[in-house]
């Protein structure tokens, strides 16, 4: 039972809709573990109410928030300062309200750090790796930025809609040295052409997410090389059909729970200045996700 008083520090999650988010459970478990008088509340905000909701955080004494779909880009214009990652990725998922400069909004993006830490935790260091990223939305942008930071050898973005894929590459190409970021359409031919020459494949799309658990972007007639690592950002179910196919092919797999936890841990540290209890956060999430 969470005890809230006038002294309790408030953080929240702004999104629409947000019924199924694991973040409140994850963060409240972390606050309890460290004995902090903090509480994390879901704040469903319709897109047309965003202009009132952001300044409203100051009035309501919030110290920080997470931002999720569909507001990650839209909140940027209300920020007084943006971190380098938020600027380059073009999205904010974490806001800190700085007490010393009342009403100062600091917009940050912890998705890239979260992704990288989830790989490292799974003994997958992308430095020097040849990587394929499936999808070109907001999550893909964070993944590509993280791969650039980690000095991946090359990244090919495969996306259904050419315009969106090309836009991502145009936007982020400068974060990579040596022209190592490319786009190709997401087709059977492109997947075939990879021909085992890839070290890591990351699905950043929502294909395969509950309740659509029988969907998969990788056609069954195209082999999944056993020496390639397959990573899915989807965490519900824990093992998507994409990962199940990869595992059946003998490949190493990494699910999306690690990224959820580590982006949350980085946000927690940004707000509280304390080391996040990652194991407790993972345990809080594990009780909520399903196996396919
Ligand atoms: P997010 O911010 O979570 O990444 P998004 O911005 O809506 O979400 O991006 C979703 C990505 O998943 C896009 O790259 C989208 O491809 P399109 O640009 O062609 O729309 C991709 N995606 C979603 N459903 C897909 C599907 N059924 N097949 C292929 N790609 C899909």
Boltz pocket constraint, residues with backbone or C-beta under 6 A from the ligand:
constraints:
  - pocket:
      binder: B
      contacts: [[A, 134], [A, 135], [A, 136], [A, 137], [A, 138], [A, 139], [A, 140], [A, 159], [A, 160], [A, 161], [A, 164], [A, 165], [A, 186], [A, 204], [A, 205], [A, 206], [A, 207], [A, 217]]
      max_distance: 6.0
